[in-house]
């Protein structure tokens, strides 16, 4: 199988997976217990007339298959529907939430990559030393623990020092300086970003360490040592550069799972992103918000996995014409 056939096959698989996810996405939330119309009415004993009007307004009086076909048609035009709870387009609401989720995920991922690469390279270079044992054990510890547990531990340890929830200080009003607002947001982001970083840090450290140990045994590294090149140059100029290849696909694969893991972290730290929006929508039986948030998360994972396939096909010489 040449590279083009491989990529076409992966693209077809990705599109099929997205279609299955969209279909599952639609029917999954409609089997939740509770009554969406009662939640929309916002009164415990709404009149039958009010319930009927709300049912007709949001198309809930149609059969499930009719609603499904309407959903697919609207989705093809970029319309995710109207939020039951907010009475606003779901697309606009989720874009605003996504603007809060993306920086959180990017900051956590970049921090995990930097920390993981540094720890993995140093651990491999100082193999069997105290630094190696400490780095490896910390990486295994971080890798084995769920993100929400790490977040709870950080909350217990630092809740009195750093903000424990939200995105900014609600009592910080205009006309406060821009840098004051930015610093306030950065302070609130420390705990969720560190939690995300620790979630991915362990895997990156272990992969880089394993790859570095293999590279350090190669003939060209041994030759560089025999020529008397400085250790720093051997590690960073020769060994680390080649040891980064396995990290490329790992990062692309992990980004999708980090986005999914951010849902729990946003709920834990009350960070106003897609995760918190979906959590709130569950209690409100807000089907369009749940469908839109689930769709974005699912498509993100699938597209990032497809990106990993593209990178792998580019780097792997076995997938060639």
LOGUBA-146358 format. One record per residue (C-alpha): residue in one letter; x, y, z. Coordinates in steps of 0.25 Angstrom, whole numbers, padded with zeros to 4 digits, always signed. Layout:
N
AXYZ ...
This chain:
321
X+0000+0000+0000 X+0006+0013-0004 X+0005+0026+0003 X-0007+0032-0005 X-0015+0019-0003 X-0012+0019+0012 X-0016+0034+0014 X-0029+0032+0006 X-0032+0020+0014 X-0030+0027+0027 X-0038+0039+0022 X-0050+0030+0019 X-0049+0024+0033 X-0049+0038+0039 X-0061+0042+0031 X-0068+0030+0035 X-0065+0031+0049 X-0070+0046+0049 X-0083+0041+0043 X-0085+0030+0054 X-0081+0040+0065 X-0091+0050+0060 X-0102+0040+0059 X-0099+0035+0073 X-0098+0049+0078 X-0112+0052+0074 X-0119+0040+0080 X-0110+0038+0092 X-0115+0051+0099 X-0129+0048+0096 X-0130+0036+0105 X-0125+0044+0117 X-0136+0043+0129 X-0144+0056+0131 X-0152+0065+0123 X-0145+0076+0114 X-0158+0084+0113 X-0160+0085+0128 X-0146+0091+0129 X-0149+0101+0118 X-0161+0105+0124 X-0153+0109+0137 X-0165+0106+0146 X-0168+0093+0153 X-0183+0092+0149 X-0183+0099+0135 X-0197+0099+0129 X-0200+0089+0117 X-0201+0101+0108 X-0187+0106+0111 X-0181+0092+0110 X-0188+0090+0096 X-0183+0104+0091 X-0169+0101+0095 X-0169+0087+0089 X-0174+0092+0076 X-0164+0104+0076 X-0152+0095+0078 X-0157+0084+0068 X-0159+0074+0079 X-0173+0070+0075 X-0167+0063+0063 X-0162+0049+0062 X-0148+0045+0066 X-0144+0042+0052 X-0150+0055+0047 X-0142+0063+0057 X-0130+0055+0053 X-0131+0058+0038 X-0134+0073+0042 X-0121+0072+0051 X-0113+0067+0039 X-0118+0077+0029 X-0115+0088+0039 X-0102+0083+0042 X-0098+0083+0028 X-0100+0098+0028 X-0093+0100+0040 X-0105+0102+0049 X-0104+0094+0062 X-0118+0099+0067 X-0123+0108+0078 X-0119+0106+0092 X-0132+0102+0100 X-0126+0109+0113 X-0120+0122+0107 X-0129+0124+0095 X-0117+0127+0087 X-0110+0120+0075 X-0101+0108+0080 X-0090+0111+0070 X-0088+0125+0076 X-0088+0120+0090 X-0078+0109+0088 X-0069+0118+0080 X-0068+0127+0092 X-0066+0115+0101 X-0056+0110+0091 X-0048+0123+0092 X-0046+0119+0107 X-0043+0104+0105 X-0032+0105+0094 X-0022+0114+0102 X-0024+0105+0114 X-0021+0093+0106 X-0010+0099+0098 X-0003+0104+0110 X-0004+0091+0117 X+0001+0083+0105 X+0013+0093+0103 X+0017+0092+0117 X+0016+0077+0117 X+0025+0076+0105 X+0035+0085+0110 X+0036+0078+0124 X+0035+0064+0118 X+0046+0066+0108 X+0055+0073+0118 X+0053+0062+0128 X+0054+0050+0118 X+0067+0055+0112 X+0073+0058+0126 X+0068+0045+0131 X+0074+0037+0119 X+0087+0044+0120 X+0089+0042+0135 X+0084+0028+0134 X+0083+0020+0148 X+0086+0033+0155 X+0078+0039+0166 X+0072+0049+0156 X+0068+0038+0147 X+0061+0030+0158 X+0054+0042+0163 X+0050+0047+0149 X+0045+0033+0145 X+0037+0031+0157 X+0030+0044+0156 X+0027+0042+0142 X+0020+0028+0145 X+0013+0034+0157 X+0007+0045+0148 X+0004+0036+0137 X-0004+0026+0145 X-0013+0036+0152 X-0026+0042+0147 X-0026+0056+0144 X-0038+0059+0153 X-0030+0053+0165 X-0018+0061+0162 X-0027+0074+0161 X-0033+0071+0174 X-0019+0069+0181 X-0014+0082+0175 X-0027+0089+0180 X-0025+0084+0194 X-0010+0088+0194 X-0011+0102+0188 X-0026+0107+0189 X-0021+0117+0200 X-0010+0122+0191 X-0016+0122+0177 X-0030+0124+0172 X-0038+0111+0173 X-0048+0114+0162 X-0053+0122+0151 X-0046+0130+0140 X-0044+0144+0147 X-0048+0152+0159 X-0062+0156+0158 X-0060+0168+0167 X-0049+0173+0157 X-0057+0183+0149 X-0053+0193+0138 X-0046+0202+0136 X-0035+0193+0142 X-0022+0193+0133 X-0021+0182+0122 X-0009+0176+0129 X-0016+0175+0142 X-0027+0167+0135 X-0017+0158+0128 X-0010+0155+0140 X-0023+0152+0148 X-0027+0142+0137 X-0012+0136+0137 X-0013+0134+0152 X-0026+0127+0151 X-0021+0118+0140 X-0009+0113+0148 X-0016+0101+0155 X-0024+0096+0143 X-0011+0097+0134 X-0002+0090+0143 X-0013+0079+0144 X-0013+0077+0129 X+0002+0078+0129 X+0004+0067+0139 X-0006+0058+0132 X+0002+0058+0119 X+0016+0060+0125 X+0018+0046+0130 X+0016+0040+0116 X+0025+0050+0109 X+0036+0048+0119 X+0036+0032+0118 X+0035+0033+0103 X+0047+0043+0102 X+0055+0035+0112 X+0053+0022+0104 X+0056+0028+0091 X+0069+0035+0096 X+0074+0022+0102 X+0073+0016+0089 X+0080+0027+0082 X+0091+0029+0092 X+0095+0015+0088 X+0096+0018+0073 X+0110+0017+0066 X+0110+0032+0062 X+0108+0036+0077 X+0119+0027+0082 X+0128+0033+0071 X+0125+0047+0075 X+0129+0043+0089 X+0142+0037+0084 X+0145+0050+0077 X+0144+0058+0090 X+0131+0066+0086 X+0125+0073+0098 X+0114+0065+0105 X+0104+0076+0104 X+0106+0077+0089 X+0105+0062+0087 X+0092+0061+0095 X+0085+0073+0089 X+0091+0074+0075 X+0092+0060+0072 X+0084+0050+0081 X+0072+0059+0085 X+0069+0063+0071 X+0067+0049+0066 X+0060+0045+0079 X+0049+0055+0076 X+0043+0047+0065 X+0034+0038+0073 X+0029+0050+0080 X+0023+0056+0068 X+0012+0045+0066 X+0010+0044+0081 X+0007+0059+0083 X-0003+0059+0071 X-0010+0047+0078 X-0009+0052+0092 X-0015+0066+0088 X-0029+0059+0085 X-0029+0052+0099 X-0024+0065+0106 X-0036+0072+0100 X-0045+0061+0105 X-0038+0062+0119 X-0040+0077+0119 X-0055+0075+0121 X-0053+0069+0135 X-0043+0079+0139 X-0051+0091+0134 X-0063+0085+0143 X-0053+0084+0155 X-0048+0098+0154 X-0060+0104+0149 X-0053+0109+0136 X-0063+0115+0127 X-0060+0106+0115 X-0067+0095+0106 X-0066+0085+0118 X-0073+0093+0128 X-0083+0097+0118 X-0086+0083+0115 X-0087+0079+0129 X-0097+0090+0132 X-0105+0086+0119 X-0107+0072+0125 X-0115+0077+0137 X-0123+0086+0128 X-0126+0076+0118 X-0121+0085+0107 X-0119+0076+0096 X-0114+0085+0085 X-0103+0090+0095 X-0099+0075+0098 X-0099+0071+0084 X-0091+0083+0079 X-0080+0081+0090 X-0080+0066+0088 X-0078+0068+0073 X-0067+0078+0075 X-0059+0069+0085 X-0061+0057+0076 X-0057+0063+0063 X-0045+0069+0070 X-0040+0056+0075 X-0043+0049+0061 X-0036+0060+0053 X-0024+0061+0062 X-0023+0046+0061 X-0023+0047+0046 X-0013+0058+0047 X-0004+0048+0054 X-0006+0038+0043 X-0002+0049+0033 X+0011+0051+0041 X+0014+0037+0043 X+0012+0034+0028 X+0022+0046+0025 X+0032+0040+0035 X+0031+0025+0033 X+0039+0021+0021 X+0031+0008+0020 X+0019+0016+0015 X+0024+0021+0002 X+0020+0020-0013 
